[in-house]
Amino acid sequence: MAQEVLNGSNGKTVFLLFILKALVVLITLWAGAYGGTLTPSFALGMAGAALFGMILGGDSQPSILLLGSVCFLSVTLRAPISATGLVIGFTGLGIDSLPYLLVTAVLAYEFAKMLDHFPWASILCQKSKNKVIR
């Protein structure tokens, strides 16, 4: 999926791949399979960055796609340094891209930590009048 996005697929194809990949990963994990988070996170982050770029009206530059994949990986793995190393290892990038990827990964990770401290459950319970959601 990541290679298809890098090859310059159109918006409909990227959106369909994103939805199908997310559904397949969720169903697989729901069924009790182990693993399946590293490569799907890389691909979903890349596709998400491509979709975000298309929504904003820009083209999907490979550097933006890689920043999207490092963001998604650093949040799902909860390890920004490992996510940066994995993206560099997956793509064969040089050491010159390390600062950009690392800063992006740390910012995404810290933003996700900040969102984790927000009381989402209590707000959802108040809005839905349902005390089951936690």
ZAMARGU-4260 file (C-alpha; in steps of 0.2 Angstrom, whole numbers, plus 5000, padded with zeros to 4 digits):
<rodrens>
0) 5000/5000/5000 | 5014/5012/5004 | 5022/5009/4987 | 5006/5012/4978 | 5004/5029/4987
5) 5022/5034/4983 | 5019/5029/4965 | 5006/5043/4964 | 4989/5035/4965 | 4973/5046/4963
10) 4963/5052/4978 | 4949/5039/4977 | 4962/5025/4976 | 4971/5031/4991 | 4955/5034/5001
15) 4949/5016/4997 | 4966/5008/5001 | 4966/5018/5018 | 4949/5012/5023 | 4952/4994/5018
20) 4969/4993/5026 | 4962/5000/5042 | 4947/4988/5042 | 4958/4973/5038 | 4970/4977/5052
25) 4956/4981/5065 | 4947/4964/5060 | 4963/4955/5062 | 4967/4962/5079 | 4949/4960/5085
30) 4950/4941/5080 | 4965/4939/5091 | 4980/4939/5079 | 4996/4945/5086 | 5006/4958/5079
35) 5001/4968/5063 | 5005/4986/5069 | 5022/4990/5062 | 5020/4989/5044 | 5001/4994/5044
40) 5006/5009/5054 | 5019/5014/5041 | 5007/5012/5027 | 4992/5020/5035 | 5002/5035/5040
45) 5008/5037/5023 | 4991/5036/5016 | 4984/5048/5029 | 4997/5061/5024 | 4993/5059/5006
50) 4974/5061/5010 | 4978/5076/5021 | 4988/5084/5007 | 4975/5080/4994 | 4961/5088/5005
55) 4972/5104/5007 | 4974/5105/4989 | 4993/5101/4988 | 5002/5087/4979 | 5009/5072/4989
60) 5028/5075/4990 | 5037/5059/4996 | 5044/5070/5010 | 5027/5074/5017 | 5022/5056/5015
65) 5037/5050/5025 | 5033/5063/5039 | 5015/5056/5040 | 5022/5039/5042 | 5034/5044/5056
70) 5020/5053/5065 | 5008/5038/5064 | 5022/5026/5069 | 5028/5037/5084 | 5010/5038/5091
75) 5006/5019/5088 | 5023/5013/5095 | 5024/5027/5108 | 5043/5027/5103 | 5048/5042/5092
80) 5066/5037/5091 | 5062/5020/5086 | 5049/5026/5073 | 5062/5037/5066 | 5074/5023/5064
85) 5061/5012/5057 | 5056/5024/5043 | 5075/5027/5039 | 5077/5008/5038 | 5062/5005/5028
90) 5065/5018/5015 | 5084/5018/5015 | 5085/5037/5018 | 5102/5045/5022 | 5107/5053/5038
95) 5103/5070/5032 | 5084/5067/5034 | 5086/5062/5052 | 5083/5079/5061 | 5067/5082/5051
100) 5060/5065/5055 | 5066/5065/5073 | 5058/5082/5077 | 5042/5077/5068 | 5041/5061/5078
105) 5044/5069/5094 | 5031/5083/5091 | 5018/5070/5086 | 5022/5059/5101 | 5021/5074/5113
110) 5005/5080/5105 | 4997/5062/5107 | 5003/5062/5126 | 4994/5079/5128 | 4978/5072/5120
115) 4979/5057/5132 | 4978/5068/5147 | 4962/5076/5140 | 4946/5070/5149 | 4938/5062/5133
120) 4928/5049/5142 | 4919/5061/5154 | 4915/5073/5140 | 4908/5059/5129 | 4897/5053/5144
125) 4890/5070/5147 | 4886/5072/5128 | 4878/5055/5126 | 4870/5053/5143 | 4877/5036/5144
130) 4888/5030/5158 | 4894/5015/5149 | 4907/5023/5139 | 4924/5023/5147
</rodrens>
